[in-house]
Every structure is written in C-alpha cells, then in structure tokens.
C-alpha cells in the first residue's frame, strides 16, 4: 500500500475501448470481488481516480478498473461477460492490489 492508502490502479490513458480488464462493481466494494469484462465506454473524464477509472462493459455492467488483463490473456474478444470469473484458480481481488 502506498502512503495515500490507495492501491495503484490504472490511469485513464492506460485503458482502451475493447480492452479486457478486471474491475470492481459498486456492490462488491465490501468483498473486493473483481469482474472481468471488455470495455465499451470509459465513463470517468479525469486522467486518474484513486478508486479506479469507471467504465461500462459491453454487457452494460458499470465498474471501476482495478487491473489490466495481461496481453497474453486478452486475445481477440467478441464481447464482455461482466460476470464473476470463478473458474480461474486464483482470480485477483482488490486486496491483492494493496
């Protein structure tokens, strides 16, 4: 954790429309559960937000980006699931980023 008390989250310029990302929905702030999805729109207008840049996934889910998907995992995508990814052995949580 840095001195500000916030984890390092990607800035707006690091996030692209069509990119697959890990983000936290407002309903999951307490649990830290992340959702994987494909960015349809970037909603936050400022370059940086301490809780993460707010985006809309292709399925309409709105969440704040916590982590970018590594290039080897992002591959071509046709749409965003916006669902919890539990089939992965160790999905990241917001606590992992602190």
Secondary structure as UniProt FT lines:
FT   TURN            3..4
FT   HELIX           12..14
FT   TURN            17..18
FT   STRAND          20..24
FT   HELIX           26..28
FT   TURN            29..31
FT   STRAND          35..42
FT   TURN            50..51
FT   STRAND          54..57
FT   TURN            58..59
FT   STRAND          62..68
FT   HELIX           71..74
FT   TURN            89..90
FT   HELIX           94..97
//
